[in-house]
């Protein structure tokens, strides 16, 4: 039981970390063309 809980916790942290990285990349990809067009 303890091993399964630790595995779920690390997996959830990994998913959250990947999701945040993807969100940052998408935000940069969306904001860069807008900044270039405004400038």
N, C-alpha and C positions, 0 to 999 in steps of 0.2 A: 504493500500500500504506500509506504513512504517513498519507495523508488518511483512508483507511478506518479505520485504527486510532484516529485522533483522534476521528472521528465515533462509533465504537463506544464509546469511553471517555466522551465527553460524554453520549451517550444513556444509558449505564449509570448515570452519576452522576445524571442527571435522573430516571431510574426510581427509584433508591434514595432520592433526595430526596422524590419524590412519595409513595413507600411510607412513609417516616418520618412525613411530614405526615399521611397518612391514618391511620397507627397512633396518632399522638398525638390526633387528633380522635376516633377511636373510643374510646381510653382515657378521654378527658375525658367523652364522651357516656355512657360506662358508669359512671364514678366519680361524676359529678355527681348523678344520681338516688339512688345509694346514700348519698352524703353527706347529701342532703336528707332521705332516709328515716330515717337514723340520727339526724340532728339534729332 
